[in-house]
Amino acid sequence: MRRTLIPRDKRLPLEQLAPYLLSVSDPPTPFDFAAIFDNRQPVELEVGFGKGGFLLQSALSHPEVNYVGIELEKALVLYVATRLAKRGLRNARLIHGDARRVLPLYFPDACCQAVHVYFPDPWWKRRHKKRRLFQEDFVRHCERILQPGGQLLIASDVEEYFGVMTDLVRTQTRLQPAETPPAPTDPQWMTNFERKALQEGRSVFRAAYRKVAEEVSGQLISGQSAGNTSQSVPSASPAAGSAL
Ligand SMILES: C[S@@+](CC[C@H](N)C(=O)[O-])C[C@H]1O[C@@H](n2cnc3c(N)ncnc32)[C@H](O)[C@@H]1O
């Protein structure tokens, strides 16, 4: 598996990073984001935040929004937690884990106003394609955790994979195409992979989708519900370490 090397001197000691890390409980109990952030601000999720450029810039620019990131590589989680800690950004938390397992177990229905997935690994080799983040279950959980009106925002520099991503959203969810936000022109807002793609002259494909509330017998409902989310929702205490 690919590993990103982040020198140890680029990160603060774990005790200082703990307030920025969300651990997952065993047995699993869904996150209560109002308790975690100690406020009822809307929550946005970024899956696979890499070096954290987008997450950091978003948290800095929108203190009225809470940001949660999930990232598979621990070194990147600690590196980005260091970037958050150095700026004292308390409206962001990071989870070390596989989003394909974290979303079903820990994210309640309709808990996010946006889900961002930028430049997911394409896993080129045929035998590795099952490692791709975008699978049927993943897009269904993205839909489930969005509030009505909430958006899924995606980008890739791999046309074939982008086609797979958009086909999955179209066939597996009831999300509706939405106006795609303009590509960032300020490098501060670009993800690391976006910057690289542009430097190397590659095209970037992006799309946005909105969850539309459905009307059933005069009542507005927010779409499908997925198992496991009707449990009680205790507060999850921020802590370092555990991962899925
Ligand atoms: C190609 S990088 C893109 C990083 C960043 N979004 C960017 O645009 O610079 C993909 C990232 O997704 C992470 N990732 C891959 N599969 C994941 C999964 N199942 N759950 C969480 N993160 C994942 C990888 O570790 C990596 O950091």
The ligand as a MOL file (V3000), in Angstrom:
LIG
                    3D

  0  0  0     0  0            999 V3000
M  V30 BEGIN CTAB
M  V30 COUNTS 27 29 0 0 0
M  V30 BEGIN ATOM
M  V30 1 C -5.1190 10.7190 -4.1940 0
M  V30 2 S -5.1870 11.1990 -2.5280 0 CHG=1
M  V30 3 C -6.0240 12.7710 -2.5870 0
M  V30 4 C -5.8180 13.5700 -1.3480 0
M  V30 5 C -6.5250 14.9350 -1.3300 0
M  V30 6 N -7.9590 14.7830 -1.3830 0
M  V30 7 C -6.0420 15.7640 -2.4870 0
M  V30 8 O -6.8380 16.0070 -3.4040 0
M  V30 9 O -4.8810 16.1970 -2.4630 0 CHG=-1
M  V30 10 C -6.4540 10.1550 -1.8730 0
M  V30 11 C -6.4940 10.1680 -0.3780 0
M  V30 12 O -7.5930 9.3940 0.0740 0
M  V30 13 C -7.1820 8.5770 1.1490 0
M  V30 14 N -8.0600 7.4150 1.1580 0
M  V30 15 C -8.0670 6.4020 0.2560 0
M  V30 16 N -9.0190 5.5040 0.5470 0
M  V30 17 C -9.6330 5.9660 1.6660 0
M  V30 18 C -10.6750 5.4630 2.4880 0
M  V30 19 N -11.2840 4.3100 2.1660 0
M  V30 20 N -11.0430 6.1750 3.5800 0
M  V30 21 C -10.4160 7.3410 3.8910 0
M  V30 22 N -9.4040 7.8610 3.1480 0
M  V30 23 C -9.0230 7.1870 2.0560 0
M  V30 24 C -5.7310 8.2540 0.8340 0
M  V30 25 O -5.0000 7.8490 1.9760 0
M  V30 26 C -5.2460 9.5800 0.2670 0
M  V30 27 O -4.7670 10.4490 1.2490 0
M  V30 END ATOM
M  V30 BEGIN BOND
M  V30 1 1 1 2
M  V30 2 1 2 3
M  V30 3 1 2 10
M  V30 4 1 3 4
M  V30 5 1 4 5
M  V30 6 1 5 6
M  V30 7 1 5 7
M  V30 8 2 7 8
M  V30 9 1 7 9
M  V30 10 1 10 11
M  V30 11 1 11 12
M  V30 12 1 11 26
M  V30 13 1 12 13
M  V30 14 1 13 14
M  V30 15 1 13 24
M  V30 16 1 14 15
M  V30 17 1 14 23
M  V30 18 2 15 16
M  V30 19 1 16 17
M  V30 20 1 17 18
M  V30 21 2 17 23
M  V30 22 1 18 19
M  V30 23 2 18 20
M  V30 24 1 20 21
M  V30 25 2 21 22
M  V30 26 1 22 23
M  V30 27 1 24 25
M  V30 28 1 24 26
M  V30 29 1 26 27
M  V30 END BOND
M  V30 END CTAB
M  END
